[in-house]
Amino acid sequence: MNETSSPVRLIVEPETRPHLPAYLKLRHDAGRGRWILLAPERVLTPDQTAVAVLKLCDGKRNVEDIVEALAKEYSAPADVIRADVLDLLQGLADKGYIKG
């Protein structure tokens, strides 16, 4: 019997060290004055919140480090930021835009 393996879904948790896969690039489009995420054959335009999170997704910081950095930068409660960051990163991971 041949078994085929399906891709394993990344579950984003506080210990996850998210990063963009090599085929995605976060760039600032100076002409339009906004950030874009370049993917093969598509261009995504993340909102300011997503850009703030994506800039910190370097594979070195874990989600909790990202939450702490954003809480400090925006003087906001870490619990609120944590929920938003986990939700955002899980959605991106489910689409293949974040690796862990």
C-alpha positions in Angstrom: 0.0 0.0 0.0 1.4 3.4 -1.0 0.9 6.2 1.5 1.0 9.7 0.4 2.0 12.3 3.0 0.1 15.6 3.1 1.8 18.8 4.1 1.9 19.4 7.8 0.0 22.5 8.9 2.1 25.0 10.9 0.4 25.8 14.2 1.7 29.2 15.3 2.4 29.2 19.0 4.3 31.6 21.3 7.5 29.6 20.8 7.2 29.6 17.0 10.0 31.5 15.2 8.2 32.8 12.2 10.0 33.8 9.0 9.1 34.5 5.4 9.9 31.7 3.0 12.7 32.5 0.4 10.2 33.1 -2.3 8.5 36.0 -0.5 9.9 39.5 -0.1 8.7 42.4 2.0 9.5 45.6 0.2 8.6 49.2 0.5 7.1 50.6 -2.7 8.3 54.2 -2.6 6.3 55.2 -5.7 3.0 54.2 -4.0 4.2 55.0 -0.4 3.3 51.6 1.0 4.7 48.2 1.8 4.1 45.2 -0.5 4.7 41.5 -0.2 6.1 40.1 -3.4 5.2 36.5 -4.1 5.5 34.5 -7.3 3.1 36.0 -9.8 1.3 38.1 -7.2 1.7 41.2 -5.1 0.1 41.5 -1.7 -0.5 44.8 0.1 -0.5 44.1 3.9 -1.9 46.7 6.2 0.2 48.7 8.7 -0.4 46.1 11.5 0.7 43.2 9.3 3.8 45.1 8.1 4.8 45.8 11.7 4.6 42.1 12.5 6.2 40.9 9.3 9.2 43.2 9.8 9.9 41.3 13.0 9.5 37.8 11.5 13.2 37.1 11.0 13.3 33.4 12.2 15.3 34.5 15.3 12.6 36.0 17.3 9.8 33.8 18.5 6.1 35.0 18.6 6.4 36.0 22.3 9.5 38.2 21.4 7.5 39.8 18.6 4.6 40.5 21.0 6.8 42.1 23.6 8.5 44.3 21.0 5.1 45.5 19.6 3.7 46.0 23.1 6.6 48.2 24.0 6.6 50.1 20.7 2.8 50.8 20.8 2.4 51.0 24.6 -0.4 48.4 24.4 -1.3 45.4 26.5 0.6 42.3 25.5 -2.4 40.0 25.9 -4.3 42.0 23.2 -1.4 42.1 20.9 -0.6 38.4 21.4 -4.1 37.4 20.3 -3.9 39.6 17.2 -0.4 38.5 16.3 -1.2 34.8 16.7 -4.4 35.2 14.6 -2.5 37.2 11.8 0.4 34.7 11.7 -1.8 31.7 11.7 -3.7 33.1 8.7 -0.5 33.8 6.9 0.9 30.4 7.7 -2.3 28.7 6.5 -1.7 30.4 3.1 2.0 29.4 3.0 3.3 33.0 3.6 4.9 32.2 6.9 7.2 29.3 7.9 8.2 28.4 11.5 
